[in-house]
Amino acid sequence: MLMLELDDAVKVTKWLVEDQMTDEDIIRQTLEQKCWFPPEADEAAKRLNDLIFDINPAEICSQIESDNLKHWCEIVQAEMKMAMVQLPCWGGKTE
């Protein structure tokens, strides 16, 4: 998983438009150069991603059938909050 800060995406897009770049490979390479994912956030990001994919119709139905939906939702929400808090400078710049 890669993260591209909004400021970098705007700069790259502006540069590509000014130079009228349309080659998909050049655009991809340029964006990849600006992408990063902080190593310390890998585990938190992976856990958050896993939790997101755990929320699906089959799991929800299973929790309803076992009369455990409310408790399951509380657990998933708490785990997602913990993973989100562990992301460095979530929602902001790291510099």
C-alpha positions as CSV (number, residue, x, y, z in Angstrom):
1,M,0.0,0.0,0.0
2,L,1.3,3.4,-0.9
3,M,0.4,6.8,0.4
4,L,0.6,10.0,-1.7
5,E,0.2,13.3,0.2
6,L,-2.3,15.6,-1.4
7,D,0.2,18.4,-1.8
8,D,2.5,16.2,-3.8
9,A,-0.4,15.0,-5.9
10,V,-1.3,18.6,-6.7
11,K,2.3,19.5,-7.6
12,V,2.7,16.4,-9.9
13,T,-0.6,17.0,-11.6
14,K,0.2,20.7,-12.2
15,W,3.6,19.8,-13.6
16,L,2.1,17.1,-15.9
17,V,-0.6,19.5,-17.2
18,E,1.8,22.3,-17.8
19,D,4.1,20.0,-19.8
20,Q,1.0,18.4,-21.4
21,M,2.3,14.9,-20.5
22,T,-0.2,12.2,-21.6
23,D,2.0,9.1,-21.6
24,E,0.6,6.8,-18.9
25,D,4.0,5.3,-18.0
26,I,5.6,8.7,-17.4
27,I,2.7,9.8,-15.3
28,R,2.8,6.5,-13.3
29,Q,6.6,6.8,-12.8
30,T,6.3,10.4,-11.7
31,L,3.6,9.6,-9.2
32,E,5.4,6.5,-7.9
33,Q,8.5,8.7,-7.1
34,K,6.3,10.8,-4.9
35,C,4.6,7.9,-3.1
36,W,5.7,6.7,0.3
37,F,4.5,4.8,3.2
38,P,6.2,5.3,6.5
39,P,7.7,2.0,7.7
40,E,6.6,2.5,11.3
41,A,3.0,2.7,10.0
42,D,3.0,-0.6,8.1
43,E,1.6,-2.7,10.9
44,A,-1.1,-0.2,11.8
45,A,-2.1,0.3,8.2
46,K,-2.2,-3.5,7.6
47,R,-4.4,-4.0,10.7
48,L,-6.7,-1.2,9.6
49,N,-6.9,-2.6,6.1
50,D,-7.7,-6.1,7.5
51,L,-10.4,-4.7,9.7
52,I,-12.0,-2.8,6.8
53,F,-12.2,-6.1,4.8
54,D,-13.6,-7.9,7.8
55,I,-16.7,-5.8,7.5
56,N,-18.7,-7.7,4.9
57,P,-22.2,-9.1,4.5
58,A,-21.3,-12.6,5.5
59,E,-19.6,-11.5,8.7
60,I,-22.4,-9.2,9.6
61,C,-25.0,-12.0,9.0
62,S,-22.9,-14.3,11.1
63,Q,-22.8,-11.8,14.0
64,I,-26.6,-11.2,13.7
65,E,-27.2,-15.0,13.8
66,S,-25.1,-15.3,16.9
67,D,-26.9,-12.3,18.5
68,N,-23.5,-10.6,18.8
69,L,-23.6,-7.7,16.3
70,K,-23.5,-4.9,18.8
71,H,-20.5,-6.3,20.7
72,W,-18.7,-7.1,17.4
73,C,-19.3,-3.6,16.1
74,E,-17.9,-2.1,19.4
75,I,-14.8,-4.4,19.1
76,V,-14.2,-3.5,15.4
77,Q,-14.6,0.2,16.1
78,A,-12.2,0.1,19.0
79,E,-9.6,-1.8,17.0
80,M,-9.9,0.5,14.1
81,K,-9.5,3.6,16.4
82,M,-6.3,2.0,17.9
83,A,-4.9,1.2,14.4
84,M,-5.7,4.8,13.2
85,V,-4.0,6.4,16.3
86,Q,-0.9,4.4,15.5
87,L,-0.6,5.9,12.0
88,P,2.0,8.6,12.2
89,C,0.5,12.1,12.0
90,W,-2.7,10.7,10.7
91,G,-4.4,13.3,8.5
92,G,-1.4,15.6,8.5
93,K,2.1,16.2,7.3
94,T,5.0,14.4,8.8
95,E,7.5,17.1,8.0
